[in-house]
């Protein structure tokens, strides 16, 4: 939720800052006068479906000594500044010290992606106070994902006893909303991550990492999240574990891979024996049970369990941390090799397993999304080693996660240099997108220069920082210009524009077709990191000095017979949206960007 | 190439500057706060006491560079670990204590130490003495684990070394001696990994060395360790690490385990096929029109050899032929590798073996012989016959000369109340041995040794660290546990325990009997069943109903199985002559008893804990008769 002054510029806040305008206070247009009312604007949900009506509220609190009559105007805005639906008005009276909530509703938005809910509250005979907040409209979650991580729900318990009230769930969701997380991944929760995701028990210690979980707690958290438009994604895996997995392996050794007659079950015997004993101190464990993915009947167990779990808990998606991938050689207990697969055959079988999984679950849950911890180095490596599976994972909008990218600080890491990092992420996103997928690198996103640049290179490429992000409000409002499926990357930057100074931009030029008479060219202008390698920007002070008066010339090829209409720059920090003055000259359209502090998204509207 | 030449020039200039003040200088050691510097005229190293006393810088003059990459990325040499702890372990960033032991000039030495905290190493003092000698490029290290406590400890040491050449990972490669020849892996010019065979681990090392090198820059580091203590070699192309792990060792109270590590920088070498204190060698074999061109590269190890001869043998592996190869003679081995090229002629079809016999005279006049070799596949490819899946050429793994820390004499004496050691693997509780023990012996004491897994291997939470504690037990229960966590020392101890009258109950499972892979021949010979090999257990497809075979034996007293008491999976182990089969499941022997010459008793339960009842069968673990059987068995074992 935001407040605005009467001018357009909005003070921006980075994600991770604890002091995020929690009060969402509005100030009077005349700073010297004491405020009469406080206004907050809030859409009910952070994320709406494309057929879902939009509801929002404006809360007016009277902080003056007299009753106030106010007129509340509410409007929706999409794209850069396009009105959506009709402006609505309500007149309300607010007694002194009282709070009144005005509710508004619109039919489903015809637009997609980022929207603003904007409120203007006029006090009779007094000032106008504005407030706004943001939300997305999209059916496919990964398309707009800013996802949080949730492991052990410590807040649910008091000394390992479940709390009787669910305020913890409300607080958890509220905390995510403040940072504009529109979904969360709950990991390591199941008694067995492969075959027990529909526990009969009310309370259990999970099979991976040993988290204490309750059925009521999970269902409540997911339901409360859904109330506010947050999606819930479950962790999924070909490997189970813990006492549940070990017991299933004992009962059904034929379901488990084995080597030399030894079942592929980790041998932490003491951990298993003590797993379900609650003591005063928590300890985590991992006793993996590796199910035989070469046996389609075993794979079917996992597929059904995920579908049943989605029905039981309300999951909106699953994110694999180990796909249902086959082994190249399988032996039976006689020591005979029963299956030998070449690398290509294994790749095909892996693709089949994941295809069957998606088909079976989507039949039951049509909007379910699928994500995978998949690429380690870069996408080209994944495609070289597992082309069929990689392609299948992307098909239909799968999210490809990259966990290893978060270790780019190490000298050993292939993306240790920022210039390599940025381009590699852009290339990978493009390649994945061409196959129908989305890209979600795990980013630590610390409150530092490095943390910001991790996000810059993700967003500019069109990726979705996974688990942590900066600039959630900005990306919720303006993620359109990074995440629209219609965006096409251009590889002829030097033919389209020139940019003065040191800004990096050539790898981040995109075309966005809107309709027969409207298209956009989007340039991401990036102030290069102050130091060349990841790991050198550990403080916020390590940010480079802003670039000033960056000259951009749009060359004739950029226009390509279209007419320049306007250019708008969007910045997350400081957060602003500003039209850029231009001058048409013989060689092109000249723009001057007054400042690129870290990253600007330059959106150029072209018309016919 | 020009870039590499420019780099080489830059490094050389830097090295000259670094050693400018030390030309002709002898060895010296100096402590400055938290660092200790050792140097001689060719090597300078810096030990960082605050970072696990690792060697944080290592500069060898011919290299012209510090080869240790940034400490923040875990760079360092001689970093201590124990492999029952996952990385980073407790030592990597620990502040050690250190002192200069010898300040020079003949030798410069530093000793560093710390004390272990985790249970398996609590109270053990880890000491490392590092030495440079005047005029010698080798870094000599001695690692000692001193048991300062009143109890024995069992631990497995692990050395980690992280460095590169030319300030980059591209081109970094490793060579390790293995049964199928020299196993190599590395990173290419683009930083992409490549593997010659075994991936990161070598579990069948044929000698105690692990070498890393840069072919382009012609420099390498040869790490020498004691083969008799070596468990496995591990080199990682992603993490850029050079490591090896040692056999687990039992250290009685007051005793010390020691091992030597020698690290030798080598210039002028493009790889490694051999490493020892006597010589470090490589050969590059390239097909030529008229045969095979073999470039020998040989450098001094730690011992200066003179009058060196290299005799090369090249022979066919699938077809019989032997090539002619002239000898190479060198007056002496030098620090920088000497290169000599010979031509092997009259070759036949590939694949071939190449063996080099190096002889030389040491300073005492003794003739030293080193033999090394490799497999040459040519168009035949890898050293693996696709039909037999065996190597065309298998290099020998010498028998380890193990020295176990044992008392001179030991005996077993029964306790007034039974003491039992239960080594617990997975699913063992299903056999009901705990209830059998407490029902039979209400005052029994059961000590647990839990099977545990770490990224580098299996271990027990407890295993007797010395003979007094070993012989304090009246019964050892092996509950689905393999040989690996025993290691060689534990198997020897188990054998000794049984040989003096100790007793054992061995329970079935996927890591028991043939699955366990015991190697101690004397131990195996004591057991009343033939263990068999891997794939030693099966689902019983016919009749798996339990029945008493020898009702006259005390163990069978009162055991009356129901008609539906069943075993679902059992081991395929043949009872030895003289063993007694008490219970069977259909035709499958289930409970087999034996004795040892000094009166020890051994019971083998060949049932496994797997499966579940379908329909009306009763799984054996739910059978009241089974509980009676187990109680009788433990009473018989402990002879009460």
Interface residues (C-beta under 8 A of the other chain):
Chain A: X246 X250 X251 X252 X253 X258 X260 X261 X262 X263 X265 X266 X267 X268 X269 X270 X271 X272 X273 X331 X333 X334 X335 X410 X411 X412 X414 X535
Chain B: X69 X70 X72 X73 X169 X191 X238 X239 X240 X424 X425 X426 X427 X428 X429 X430 X448 X450 X451 X452 X453 X458 X461 X482 X510 X511 X514 X515 X534 X535 X536 X537 X538 X539 X569 X609 X610 X611 X612
